[in-house]
């Protein structure tokens, strides 16, 4: 998160914007804070929700999981706080069984504020509550393989030879995840339900996005079995009439999961329901070979949320070795969709690509034999800023040597970067 904020401050400086930052704790960080203050434990405090509602965007930090026992964080009395299920902000949340390394959050805006919340082991529960609270109905998952990092992909070179650049648009506040759930001694049930409007919103976004890309939308469903999927197809055909230049195709989810690995270059924009989007986006996330490169966004009625799609291990916390690329790219999505700053968003994305292309890579992007050459978390943020300045006619260009302390070094990582939060 620290590097994303660093890059956003540089964008503000170079392009003449003012970003106001606020910080809010959620998850385990919020739980411990409430316990230490003598309050009822909560994963998502009302104060954090209120702050989010007053800001222009939410930037959610990465997650680092730690065990509940054995060196974990405790209260001032030395005990792990007992969390009652009813203390959580959503009835869908379960009792906490593990704890995270807190990630400091902040937020941003071009005219007001943007919130960046911290992650936790129950990060998925907090995300669920935020999606419900702000109706974050459209989830975006860009899947891209950088040509110079193609060797990291588990797929064979001839499969990704034409390049991989797809955008998965997932409906994220409806469907079976938010339907009725129940069970008795003899049966269990989970209800999937969709409205026309619930289908239309992500589909319209998918077609709009396709107009700016390669003009193809693939709707993934299970229309040979499910009435909900047949509704998705009907709405998709209606929406498609307004976009005659966009090719529309339909594909069953089982076929799509197979095709995403056999022919990923064939996909441009994918639109799908919550359950299928969850499955497909997680499957496709394996294609780049590193989750630290993948940003995501969830678009709502009044505020949007941006988050990296990965979790860091406890061992990386405080060492300054984590890959900040996904967090920085999530900030770029925020510039694009919340602040409508397309030039600035593209500038950040280009600077990130140039930084990666330069060979300055964190250890998750290197094989075990090359990890001694890895750069620190803060190095990546500084290098992205250098390329941002170079593109705007400031600072050092590519042909010039990088200034100290940014020059590559064989020194240990701890000497190159500070004690960055993951």
C-alpha positions in Angstrom: 0.0 0.0 0.0 2.8 2.4 0.8 4.2 2.2 -2.7 0.7 2.8 -4.2 0.4 5.9 -2.2 3.9 7.0 -3.2 3.0 6.6 -6.8 -0.3 8.5 -6.4 1.5 11.4 -4.7 3.8 11.5 -7.7 0.9 11.6 -10.1 -0.6 14.5 -8.1 2.7 16.3 -8.3 3.2 15.8 -12.1 -0.4 16.4 -13.2 -1.5 19.1 -10.8 -4.0 17.2 -8.7 -4.8 17.1 -5.0 -5.4 13.7 -3.4 -6.6 13.6 0.2 -5.8 10.4 2.1 -7.6 8.9 5.0 -6.9 5.6 6.8 -9.3 3.1 8.2 -8.7 -0.2 10.0 -10.8 -3.2 9.2 -10.6 -6.9 9.9 -8.2 -8.1 12.6 -6.7 -4.6 12.9 -10.1 -3.2 13.7 -10.9 -6.1 16.0 -7.8 -5.6 18.1 -8.3 -1.8 18.2 -11.9 -2.3 19.5 -10.9 -4.8 22.1 -8.0 -2.6 23.4 -10.5 0.3 23.6 -12.8 -1.8 25.6 -15.5 -2.0 22.9 -17.3 -4.9 21.3 -15.1 -6.5 18.7 -16.0 -5.8 15.1 -14.3 -6.5 11.8 -15.8 -3.5 10.1 -16.4 -0.5 12.4 -19.2 1.9 11.7 -16.5 4.7 11.6 -14.8 2.9 8.7 -18.1 2.6 6.8 -19.0 6.2 7.5 -15.5 7.3 6.2 -16.0 5.2 3.1 -19.4 6.8 2.4 -17.9 10.3 2.6 -15.0 9.5 0.2 -14.7 9.2 -3.6 -13.1 5.8 -3.7 -11.9 2.9 -1.6 -8.4 1.4 -2.0 -8.3 -1.9 -0.1 -4.9 -3.2 1.0 -3.5 -6.7 0.5 -4.0 -9.5 3.0 -1.5 -11.4 5.0 -2.7 -14.4 7.0 -1.2 -15.6 10.3 -2.1 -18.5 12.6 -4.3 -17.8 15.6 -1.9 -19.6 18.0 1.8 -19.5 18.2 3.2 -16.0 18.2 0.1 -14.3 17.0 -1.1 -10.9 18.1 -2.8 -10.8 21.5 -4.6 -8.2 23.6 -2.9 -6.2 26.3 -3.8 -8.9 28.8 -2.1 -11.5 26.7 -5.2 -13.2 25.6 -6.5 -13.7 22.1 -9.9 -12.0 22.0 -13.0 -14.2 21.8 -15.0 -13.0 18.8 -18.7 -13.7 19.0 -20.4 -14.3 15.6 -23.0 -11.6 16.3 -20.3 -9.0 16.7 -19.5 -9.1 13.0 -21.1 -6.6 10.6 -22.9 -9.3 8.5 -24.9 -12.3 9.5 -23.0 -14.2 6.7 -19.7 -13.8 8.6 -18.5 -16.6 10.7 -16.5 -16.8 13.9 -12.9 -15.8 13.4 -10.4 -18.7 13.5 -7.2 -17.0 12.3 -5.6 -13.6 12.3 -3.8 -11.5 9.8 -0.8 -9.1 9.7 -2.7 -5.8 9.6 -2.1 -3.8 6.4 -2.4 0.0 6.9 -5.1 1.5 4.7 -5.6 4.9 3.3 -7.7 6.6 0.7 -7.7 9.1 -2.1 -9.6 11.5 -4.3 -9.3 14.2 -6.9 -11.7 16.5 -5.1 -12.3 14.8 -1.8 -11.1 11.7 -0.2 -10.4 8.1 -1.1 -10.3 5.4 1.5 -7.8 2.6 1.7 -8.7 0.0 4.2 -6.5 -2.7 5.7 -6.8 -6.4 5.0 -7.1 -9.3 7.3 -7.6 -13.1 7.5 -11.3 -12.5 7.3 -10.7 -10.1 4.4 -13.3 -11.9 2.3 -15.9 -11.3 5.0 -15.1 -7.6 5.1 -15.2 -7.4 1.3 -18.6 -9.1 1.3 -19.9 -6.5 3.8 -18.5 -3.6 1.8 -20.0 -5.0 -1.5 -23.4 -5.2 0.2 -23.1 -1.8 1.9 -22.1 0.1 -1.3 -23.8 -2.2 -3.9 -20.4 -2.9 -5.5 -22.2 -4.8 -8.2 -19.6 -5.0 -11.0 -16.3 -6.7 -10.3 -13.4 -6.2 -12.8 -10.6 -8.7 -13.1 -8.0 -7.8 -15.8 -5.9 -10.9 -16.8 -2.7 -10.0 -18.7 0.5 -11.7 -19.5 3.4 -9.4 -20.1 5.4 -10.7 -23.1 8.7 -10.3 -21.2 7.3 -12.3 -18.3 5.6 -15.0 -20.4 8.1 -17.6 -19.2 6.3 -17.4 -15.8 3.0 -18.7 -17.2 2.3 -22.4 -16.6 0.9 -22.5 -20.2 3.1 -23.5 -23.1 4.6 -20.7 -25.2 2.5 -21.6 -28.3 -0.7 -21.1 -26.3 0.1 -17.6 -25.1 2.2 -16.7 -28.1 -0.4 -14.2 -29.4 -0.6 -12.5 -26.0 -3.2 -12.7 -23.2 -5.2 -9.6 -22.4 -8.7 -10.3 -21.1 -11.1 -8.4 -18.8 -13.5 -10.5 -16.7 -16.6 -8.6 -15.7 -18.4 -10.3 -12.8 -21.7 -9.5 -11.3 -20.9 -9.5 -7.6 -23.9 -8.7 -5.4 -26.5 -11.2 -6.6 -26.9 -14.8 -7.6 -26.5 -17.8 -5.4 -24.1 -16.2 -3.0 -26.7 -13.7 -1.9 -29.7 -15.9 -2.2 -31.6 -17.9 0.4 -29.5 -20.6 2.1 -30.8 -23.3 4.4 -30.6 -27.0 5.4 -32.4 -29.4 7.6 -31.8 -33.0 8.6 -32.6 -34.4 5.1 -31.6 -31.6 2.6 -29.9 -28.4 1.9 -30.7 -25.6 -0.5 -29.0 -22.5 -2.0 -31.2 -20.2 -4.2 -29.9 -18.4 -7.3 -32.0 -15.5 -8.4 -31.4 -12.6 -10.8 -33.4 -9.6 -12.0 -33.2 -8.1 -15.5 -31.5 -5.0 -14.0 -29.0 -7.2 -12.1 -28.0 -8.7 -15.4 -28.0 -5.5 -17.4 -25.6 -3.5 -15.3 -22.5 -5.7 -15.7 -23.4 -6.4 -19.3 -23.6 -2.7 -20.2 -20.2 -2.2 -18.6 -18.8 -5.2 -20.6 -20.0 -3.8 -23.9 -18.7 -0.3 -23.1 -15.3 -1.8 -22.1 -15.2 -3.8 -25.3 -15.7 -0.7 -27.4 -12.4 0.6 -26.0 -10.7 -2.8 -26.6 -11.0 -5.4 -29.3 -14.8 -5.3 -29.5 -15.8 -8.8 -28.4 -17.9 -9.8 -25.5 -18.2 -13.4 -24.3 -21.1 -14.2 -21.9 -20.4 -17.2 -19.8 -23.3 -19.1 -18.4 -25.0 -22.5 -18.0 -28.1 -21.8 -20.2 -28.6 -25.4 -21.1 -29.7 -26.0 -17.4 -30.4 -22.8 -15.5 -33.2 -20.3 -16.0 -31.0 -17.6 -14.6 -28.5 -18.1 -17.4 -31.3 -18.0 -20.0 -32.3 -14.6 -18.5 -28.6 -13.4 -18.8 -28.7 -14.4 -22.5 -32.0 -12.6 -23.1 -30.7 -9.4 -21.5 -27.3 -9.7 -23.3 -29.1 -9.9 -26.7 -31.1 -6.8 -25.8 -28.0 -4.8 -24.7 -26.1 -5.9 -27.8 -28.5 -4.1 -30.1 -27.0 -0.8 -28.9 -23.5 -2.0 -29.8 -23.5 -3.3 -33.4 -19.7 -3.0 -33.6 -19.2 -5.5 -30.8 -19.2 -9.3 -31.4 -21.3 -11.2 -28.9 -20.8 -14.9 -28.2 -22.1 -17.2 -25.5 -20.2 -20.0 -23.8 -21.0 -22.5 -21.1 -18.9 -22.2 -17.9 -17.4 -25.7 -18.3 -16.3 -24.9 -21.8 -15.0 -21.5 -20.8 -12.8 -22.9 -18.0 -11.3 -25.3 -20.6 -10.9 -22.6 -23.3 -9.3 -20.1 -20.9 -6.3 -22.5 -20.7 -6.4 -23.8 -24.2 -7.0 -20.6 -26.1 -6.8 -17.6 -23.7 -5.9 -15.2 -26.5 -9.3 -15.6 -28.0 -11.0 -13.8 -25.0 -11.4 -10.0 -24.9 -14.2 -9.1 -22.4 -16.0 -11.8 -20.5 -19.3 -11.0 -18.7 -20.8 -13.5 -16.3 -22.8 -14.1 -13.1 -21.4 -14.1 -9.6 -20.8 -17.8 -9.2 -19.3 -18.4 -12.6 -17.3 -15.2 -12.4 -15.8 -16.4 -9.2 -14.8 -19.7 -10.7 -13.5 -18.3 -14.0 -11.6 -15.4 -12.6 -9.8 -17.6 -10.1 -8.9 -20.1 -12.8 -7.7 -17.4 -15.2 -5.6 -15.8 -12.5 -3.2 -18.7 -12.8 -2.3 -17.8 -16.3 0.2 -14.9 -15.6 2.1 -17.2 -13.2 2.2 -14.6 -10.4 -0.8 -13.2 -8.4 1.3 -10.1 -7.5 0.7 -8.6 -10.9 -3.1 -8.7 -10.8 -5.3 -5.7 -9.8 -9.1 -5.7 -9.4 -12.0 -3.2 -9.1 -15.5 -3.4 -7.8 -17.8 -0.7 -9.1 -20.8 0.6 -7.1 -23.6 3.1 -7.2 -21.8 6.0 -5.4 -18.3 4.7 -4.6 -15.9 2.1 -6.2 -13.4 -0.1 -4.5 -10.0 -1.2 -5.7 -7.9 -4.1 -4.4 -5.0 -6.3 -5.4 -6.1 -9.9 -6.0 -3.6 -11.7 -3.7 -2.6 -12.4 -0.1 0.9 -12.1 1.3 2.3 -14.6 3.7 3.2 -13.6 7.3 6.9 -14.2 6.5 7.0 -11.2 4.2 5.5 -8.7 6.7 7.9 -5.9 7.6 10.7 -7.1 5.4 10.1 -4.9 2.4 10.2 -7.8 -0.1 6.5 -8.0 -1.2 5.5 -7.2 -4.8 3.6 -3.9 -4.8 2.7 -4.1 -8.5 -0.9 -5.2 -8.1 -1.6 -2.6 -5.5 -0.1 0.1 -7.8 -2.1 -1.1 -10.8 -5.2 -1.1 -8.6 -4.5 2.6 -7.9 -4.3 3.1 -11.6 -7.8 1.6 -12.0 -9.0 4.0 -9.4 -7.6 6.9 -11.4 -9.5 5.6 -14.4 -12.9 4.7 -13.1 -13.4 6.9 -10.0 -11.6 10.0 -11.0 -11.9 9.7 -14.8 -8.2 10.4 -15.2 -7.5 8.2 -18.2 -4.2 9.9 -19.1 -2.8 9.6 -15.6 -4.0 5.9 -15.3 -2.3 5.0 -18.5 0.8 6.8 -17.4 1.0 4.7 -14.2 0.3 1.5 -16.1 3.0 2.3 -18.7 5.5 3.2 -15.9 4.8 -0.1 -14.2 5.4 -2.0 -17.4 8.6 -0.2 -18.0 9.7 -0.9 -14.5 9.0 -4.6 -14.9 10.6 -4.7 -18.4 13.8 -3.1 -16.9 14.4 -6.4 -15.0 14.0 -4.9 -11.5 11.9 -7.7 -10.1 10.7 -8.7 -6.7 11.5 -12.3 -5.6 8.1 -13.7 -6.5 8.9 -12.9 -10.1 12.3 -14.7 -10.0 13.2 -18.4 -9.9 15.0 -19.7 -6.8 18.4 -19.4 -8.4 17.9 -15.7 -9.2 16.3 -14.5 -6.0 19.5 -13.0 -4.8 19.0 -10.3 -7.5 15.5 -9.4 -6.2 14.7 -5.8 -5.5 12.8 -4.5 -2.5 9.2 -3.3 -2.3 10.2 0.4 -2.0 12.6 0.0 -5.0 9.7 -0.9 -7.2 7.7 2.1 -6.1 10.7 4.4 -6.6 11.4 3.0 -10.0 7.8 3.4 -11.2 8.0 7.1 -10.1 11.2 7.5 -12.1 9.6 6.2 -15.2 6.5 8.4 -14.5 8.8 11.5 -14.3 10.7 10.4 -17.4 7.6 10.1 -19.4 6.6 13.7 -18.4 10.0 15.1 -19.2 11.3 15.2 -15.7 14.1 13.3 -14.0 16.1 10.5 -15.5 15.4 8.9 -18.9 16.0 5.2 -19.7 19.4 5.9 -21.3 20.7 7.5 -18.1 22.0 5.6 -15.1 19.5 5.3 -12.2 20.4 7.5 -9.3 21.4 6.1 -5.9 19.9 4.5 -4.0 17.9 3.2 -6.9 20.8 1.6 -8.8 20.7 -2.2 -8.8 22.7 -3.6 -6.0 23.9 -7.0 -4.7 23.3 -5.8 -1.2 20.8 -7.6 0.9 17.2 -6.6 0.5 17.0 -5.2 4.1 19.7 -2.7 3.0 17.9 -1.6 -0.1 14.4 -1.1 1.2 12.9 0.0 4.5 10.7 -2.0 6.8 7.7 -1.7 4.4 4.4 -3.1 5.4 3.4 -5.9 3.0 
